[in-house]
């Protein structure tokens, strides 16, 4: 088992609140910022509705519930492993254990961890979120996100993942002045080979700006201080 180095940044804890089924983070100044995942969810509503209609609500609920369970356990295993905890596979299921072991060698490329499961926000972008990890990946400081997928994905299918990472990078820079150009997605795939996607944040500025312009006005909570 690898021992990871930690140099955690001091970041404020942010409370969250669900409003009309959407998650908001409350900044130290008391402003409500919608989560980046909530914002990106607005872009996939139509596709999700079509998928649910194609297989039926009952089957869609079963698949979604199972995926959520496996994804939650997988993230717990990864978080504990990166924290050097020996019990990182406690409470695992056969599937969550399989998916973790599949990416373990990829995780071993991580070191000098600055942030784990911490909230970030931006008063400029007017959004917030909770990033999985900010650390060196293969020696380069990166925003690192851990994903699970029922099937292999192509890079052109996951623009929203890159936009999410770009948003985290910009939030971090606003809060700490630390600039992170690299976005890394480590994806564990059900019963298949894991995939690592790497990109640069400047490739996704326009996508992020377009999504904010289109969907943020419908999500802003009008309590500005």
N, C-alpha and C positions, 0 to 999 in steps of 0.2 A: 504494500500500500504506500503510495507516494505521500510525502509530507509537503503540504503547500505553505508558502510564505504569505503572510497577511500584513498589509500596511493600510488598515482601514481608514478611510476618510471620516471626519466628523461631520455628519449630515443631520439635519433636524428630523425628528419623527413627525409624521403627518397623520392626523386623523382622517378617516374616510367616512363617507355617508352615502347611502343609497337614496336617490331621489328619482321617483318615477321609473324605477328599475334600472337606473344608470348610476355608475360610481363616480363620486366626486372626492377629490382630495382638498383638505382645508389647509391653506398655507399659514405660516406663522403670523401673517398680517390679517388672517381671517377671511381671505378670499377663497371662493370655491372654484376649483379647476377640474373640468372633466378629464377622466383618464384617457390616455392615448388609445387603450384597447376599446373603450366605449366609442371614441371618435372613429376608429377604424372599423368598428362593427357596423357603423352607419353605411359604409361602402359595400358591405357584403350581404345586406338584408335581402335583396332581391334574389341573389344566388342561393342563399340559405332557404328561402321560402320555396324556391323551385325544387331544391333537393328534397325537402321534407314532403312536398306534394308528390314527388316521383316514387317515393318508397312507402309513404303512409306515415301518419303521425306516431303511431305506436312503435313502429320499427325505428323511426328517427329518434324517438325518445330513448329507446334501448341503446342504440349506438352512441348517442350523445352522453348518456349517463355512464356507460362503460368507459368511453374515451376520457371523460372527466376524472373518473376514479383512477385509471391508469396514469394519466398525465399528472395528477396531484401527487401520487406516490412516487413517480419517477422524479419529479422536481424535489421531493423531500430527500430521496436517496442522493441526488446530485448535491443538494445544499449541504447535507451532513458530510458527504465525502470531501467536499472542498474545505470544510471546516475541520478536517482531520479527525472526525469522530469515528471510532471503531464500529459503532452500531449503525452504520449508514444503511444497512439493508434490513433493519428492524421493520416489522409490519409489512414486509414486501409480499406481493402476490407472485406466482410464477411468471406472469407476463411482465410486471413492473421490474422484477429482477432480471429477466431476459433483456429487456430494453436498456436497463442501466449497464449491464455487462457489455452490451453491444457498443456503447460509446465510451467505456471506461478508458481505453487507450487515447481517445480524443481529449477527454478531460485531463489526462496527464500532460497535455501540451499547455495547460494553464499554469500560471504562477504569478507571484507578486499581486495578490488580490487586493484591490482598493475598495470595492463595494460588493456586497452580497445582499440581495433581497431588500434593497433600500428604496425609499420613495424619493422622487425627484420632481421638480416643478419648474415652470417658466412663466414669469409675468409678461414676457415679450410674446411668446406663442400662446399664452393663456390656456395651457394644458398641463397635465401632471401624469405620473405613472410610477410603477415599481419595477425597477430593472433587476434581472436575474443576477448579473455579474458584470463587473468592470475589472479587467485584469490584463495581464500580458497573455497573448495566445501566440505560441511559437515565437516568443520574444518581442511581439508588437502589442502595444497597449490597444485594447479593443473593448467595444461594447459587445458582450457575449450573451446570447439568448439561447435557451434550451427549449426545443420543441419536440413534440411527438406527432406522428402522422400515421394514418391507417395505410397509406400507400406512398411510394416514392414520388417526390415532387421535382419538377424542373425549376431552374432559377427564375424563369420568366413568370412562374405561377405565384411567387412569394414576394412580390413587390411590397405588400403590406408589412411583411416581417422586416424588410430593410428600412421602410419608412418608420416603423416603430423604433428600431435601433438608432436611426438618425435623430429622431425626436429625443431619445434618452441622451445622446451625445450633446445635443444643443442645450438641453436642460442642465446637464452636468457642467458645461462650460459657463453658462450663465451663473450658476451657483458657486463655482469653485475656480473659474478661469483655467481649468484643465481641459485642453483640447484633445479629443480622441477622434481620429479620422477613420479608424477601422471598425467595421461591423462584421461580426462572426456569428453565424447561426449553426448550432450543433443540433442536428435533427435525428432522433431515433425513430426508426420506421418499423411498424408491426411486421414481424416475420421477414425482415429484409435487411439489407446492409445500411448502416447509418450513413448520413451525408453531412459534410461540412461545407457551408456556403460562406464565401468571404467577399466583401465589397467595401467601397469607400463611401463615406456619408455624402460627399458632394454630388454623387450620382443621383441622389434621391431628394434633394432640396425641393425641386419643382413638384414632385408628387406630394410631398408633405404640405407644401404651400397650397396646392390645389385642394387637397382634402380639408385643410383648415378653413379655407375660404368658403367651401361649399357646405360643410357640415357644422362647423363650430357655432355659427349664429343660433342654430336650433338647440344647442346644448348648454349655452352659457347661462349660469345661474346669477340672476341680477341682484347681487348683494355687495357690489364693489364698495370698498372702504376708501 
